[in-house]
Amino acid sequence: MSTTTTTSVPARRPSLWRRLPVVHQLSQSVGIQRGMLVAGLILTGIFLLTALFAPLIAPYGFAQLRDDNGTFGAQNPPSAEHVLGTTVGGYDVLSRVIWGAQTGLGVIVLALLLSIFAGVALGLVSGYFGGWLDRILVVICDAIYAFPTLLLAIVMSIAISGGQSSLWGGIFAAAVSITVVFIPQYFRVIRAETVRIKAEAYVESAKVVGTGNVRIMSRHVLRNATRTLPLIVTLNASEAILTLAGLGFLGFGIEPTSASEWGIDLNKALADVSSGIWWTSIPPGLAIVLTVLGVTLVGESLNDLADPRLRGRRAVGATSGTVAGTSVVPGGTLTAGPGGLAGLENEGLS
């Protein structure tokens, strides 16, 4: 029986561009999953660009009531001067919506940074050392987690700022309120990963050679325990927007004269809805919906792509025998040893 000589072709390493986080996920996604991810990235990108360039995009200031032609007037319908009309307080609706994106982004960034720092540190220490400290932290975080999210945020907002404050005071109060809600989530994830990782062989080997606990936690445990954080961050960002809007809608947000915030604008527009004045409530409400939808789509898509069981598989290539790069097999993508797939086929024939 004749033997067939096969030449193994080394796998080509993807370019740096294709290994970037978002680009890598886009290359993995297919069909509806890719459409959802692209739609989420577009909506999130619009939110970020609007927030970053608000001073250049907004036609007026967030608390501006007049221009060279005089006062704007209250509840004026959309016109050439005011594309989305004016609010009951006499502010330009379009400008309030644009400036509101900047306020929302500031709260999201500050809240996520504070919650990640506190949650990761507590989870790492609790999971690594265990003992009585672990039991106390678990009980405290479970107690906080049992409270309704918005109710806990309201209590913290009142305790910090009395419910009303200036721009930076309001952003800080809202961020801290959201931080208290998010800390138990990061604590749970990091603690569970730390408990699992500290039992691995390489951690035990590091202890045997005399490596200190601080170095083990920072060099070995922390790096592997935080791999899922980007997924949680994207999902928590949308929750932070809703929590901020809820605080403002209930009257515990930032003063309208200090900053623009979508929840406060919706609260002020409640009486306008029954009068047929739609332009004061629909724009801020639509901004909340689209922003939350965009961030949620990104987070859910990344979560699906990170789980091999949920990841969309590529269809078999046009050439017979081509296996997708995202095929899910134990241990990762099928490589079939030094001979590749052809080596397996030839071995079966010999």
Secondary structure as GFF3:
##gff-version 3
##sequence-region A 1 350
A	DSSP	alpha_helix	21	28	.	.	.	ID=ss1
A	DSSP	alpha_helix	31	52	.	.	.	ID=ss2
A	DSSP	alpha_helix	54	57	.	.	.	ID=ss3
A	DSSP	beta_strand	66	67	.	.	.	ID=ss4
A	DSSP	beta_strand	70	71	.	.	.	ID=ss5
A	DSSP	alpha_helix	93	129	.	.	.	ID=ss6
A	DSSP	alpha_helix	131	146	.	.	.	ID=ss7
A	DSSP	alpha_helix	149	161	.	.	.	ID=ss8
A	DSSP	alpha_helix	167	197	.	.	.	ID=ss9
A	DSSP	alpha_helix	201	208	.	.	.	ID=ss10
A	DSSP	alpha_helix	213	216	.	.	.	ID=ss11
A	DSSP	pi_helix	217	221	.	.	.	ID=ss12
A	DSSP	alpha_helix	222	225	.	.	.	ID=ss13
A	DSSP	alpha_helix	229	249	.	.	.	ID=ss14
A	DSSP	alpha_helix	262	268	.	.	.	ID=ss15
A	DSSP	alpha_helix	270	273	.	.	.	ID=ss16
A	DSSP	alpha_helix	282	306	.	.	.	ID=ss17
A	DSSP	alpha_helix	340	349	.	.	.	ID=ss18
###
